[in-house]
Amino acid sequence: MATVLQFSKLLPSLFTRKGLPSVARPASCQIHIDGARKQSQQVKQSKVAGDYTVVDHTYDAVVVGAGGAGLRAGFGLASAGYKTAIITKLFPTRSHTVAAQGGINAALGNMEPDDWKWHMYDTVKGSDWLGDQNAIHYMCEEAPKSVIELENYGMPFSRTDDGKIYQRAFGGQSLNYGKGGQAHRCCAVADRTGHALLHTLYGRSLKYDCTYFIEYFALDLIMERGECVGVTALCLEDGSIHRFRCKNTILATGGFGRSYFSCTGAHTCTGDGTAMLNRVGLANEDMEFIQFHPTGIYGAGCLITEGSRGEGGYLINSEGERFMERYAPTAKDLASRDVVSRSMTIEIREGRGVGPEKDHIYLQLTHLPAELLHTKLPGISETAMIFAGVDVTRDPIPVLPTVHYNMGGVPTLYDGSAIQYDTVNKRDRIVPGLFAAGEAACASVHGANRLGANSLLDLVVFGRACALTIMKNCKPGDSQPELKANAADESIGNIDKLRNANGSTLVAELRLKMQKVNQTNAAVFRTGEVLQEGCRGIDDCYKGLSDLKLVDRGMVWNTDLVEALELQNLLLNSLSTVYSAEARKESRGAHAREDFRERIDEYDYKKPLEGQEKKPFEKHWRKHTMVFVDPNNGKTKLDYRPVIDDTLDAKVCPTVPPAVRSY
């Protein structure tokens, strides 16, 4: 029998003992510690490859993932009376949102006059004009309200002397449409903003009747006649299989940074949601765009926030030169991340790297006051000491561009609805019952390159948007058809096959091989030859799945099995990345081709448009990649979708026309 903690019953007894006063109690928040809730769910025995316990659940909505996006979507629905489950393979406060450092962008104007339209301009420019401007309009306009909402939830923002939310400078952020200098738009909690945000949202969720399924690994979407009707999951504690029947499924599973050898992401960042989409025959969007953060600690990959440069830090080469002044004369060290990462890589290639191997760069913070480092950058000061042995008040930090973020993901509209592109009728098609938010989604507000501090904003804005869209279209308790009897059979069959795999390759060995292929062949700079080699390498890794060997044959806390499931997901995402990158014959944002150095748009925006003939859709690359992967053989198929240039209201916020991108 499952253990279910009901805090509404537990808290009064705790607070009335020994004369302590009673407190106002929250609504019941159920946390499932193990699998089989026999008193309220029907338990079935599967006939697939042995006896697996299958437990059925019914909810109005199921959220997969309990990071910032999943929590905001989940408690948004629960607060409106929707029966909501949140499935997470980690305890919610261990989700990777907790690792975000720099801050969350919003045009509050606390440091100087600001405008959300300037924020939108910077985001469109940062995306290298691959972002959908209706979604960017929505996010930037909602940003100030979202940050104030977080403040009202109790998020402990750093403060100015007059008590306002402190805002720091961040990369790619400007005033007056790029003409007014550096903007201070990034709302921060020292350099631990993600930690504060995640704990604030989790604490808020406990006020409502969210049902948490903690340490449950989501396996597959349940699709019937093109509609998403639920999801299957594995309870890690007892090995039971769970089928969640629901009217609405929200994917908030994060990115797939661990497909690379060196990344800032946790080992749990394995792209589970995007892989689930591929397994049901649907396409992900823009998977070739991988952001390399300029400042990961050399040799460790741990993140050093862009906020360190926002507070006055700068990069130097072996000659002690502030080289970013050559590459971005205006923004310098606060140029967009793709620009800074490429500039660092060029410095190293040309022999101006630092260290014995001249293979990294220094981040200089020693000129900053110790008090500023202590109050504004305490986290990275500690990280630098632990992972680089550096006292930031005395020595520079050795850094190197490191995989940090996935711009691609589940394609969605600005309201969170998952979509596919109908190439015949040339229009978007909503996938009924399916939504996505956060790094797992592609709205697309980040386009070819995300601006720093727009990711935490993305989480709360589009997590909330998913909840609002569901509230608009569904009512609590709406009737649902019964799931088919075989709805979980494919998931169970895959688990049984993996659990009994008896080949010659360990999961860790194949994973390392995949990571090294991606690190070598889909890096900061790319060429056709290197990418083709990467395609062959990842194909070889995918074939290697048939030769896996698992040591643990059990079902209780089988981490060997979980890592094999995650490896399957990572490989599907890796196939999407390398094949999409090889096909894109241009350089745009984070995708930098040395054999195709120019951005190829419908017009040549370096020249006057008058007299130019617009290139047909097939001849230019200002379009989204839609990538399908067949899980049976690893074969990919690519389609393309137009970028949305129209804003939500042209009178309020005109379209930002494409232009040459410089900082």
Secondary structure, 3 states (H helix, E strand, C coil): CCCEEEHHHHHHHHHCHHHCCCCCCCCCCEEECCCCCCCCCCEEECCCCCCCEEEEEEEEEEEECCCHHHHHHHHHHHCCCCCEEEEECCCHHHCHHHHCCCCEECCCCCCCCCCHHHHHHHHHHHCCCCCCHHHHHHHHHHHHHHHHHHHHHCCCCCECCCCCECEEEEEEEECCCCCCCEEEEEECCCCCHHHHHHHHHHHHHCCCCEEEEECEEEEEEEEECCEEEEEEEEECCCCCEEEEEEEEEEECCCCCHHHCCCECCCCCCCCHHHHHHHHCCCCEECCCCEEEEEEEECCCCCECCCHHHHCCCEEECCCCCCCHHHHCCCCHHHCCHHHHHHHHHHHHHCCCCECCCCCEEEEECCCCCHHHHHHHCHHHHHHHHHHHCCCCCCCCEEEEEEEEEECCEEEECCCCEEEEEECCCCEEEEEEEEEECHHHEECCCCCCCCCCCCHHHHHHHHHHHHHHHHHHHCCCCCCCCCCCCCCCHHHHHHHHHHHCCECCEEHHHHHHHHHHHHHHHCCCEECHHHHHHHHHHHHHHHHHHHHEECCCCCCCCCHHHHHHHHHHHHHHHHHHHHHHHHHCCCCECCEEECCCCCCCCCCCCCCCCCCCCCCCHHHCCCEEEEEEECCCCCCEEEEEEECCCCCCCCCCCCCCCCCCCCC
